[in-house]
Amino acid sequence: MNSIVTVQDAVIAFADWIEPTDAELDAIDAEMPVILADVDLLDAQIITLDRTPSELDARRIRRARRRALAARVALINRKSASMSGGAA
């Protein structure tokens, strides 16, 4: 007869894998400005889905796109600076 493993036993066996590691949380924290900038860009784009974008909407989208790109550039610069040891 085959033994039956309960769902609780399976979850408990892998409990260490459920929570994110400190390194994963640090990576999320480092990328949070990019994530928030992308959310702002999506919000600006979603506003214009059901209507013709006005000049104000277009400016809002351009500003949000510039902020998202700037956040990405800053993240890449931080990563490259940390990889090179900070020496420029």
ABEGO torsion letter per residue (X at the ends): XBBBBBAAAAAAAAAAAABBBAAAAAAAAAAAAAAAAAAAAAAAAAAAAABBBBAAAAAAAAAAAAAAAAAAAAAAAAAAAAAAGGBX
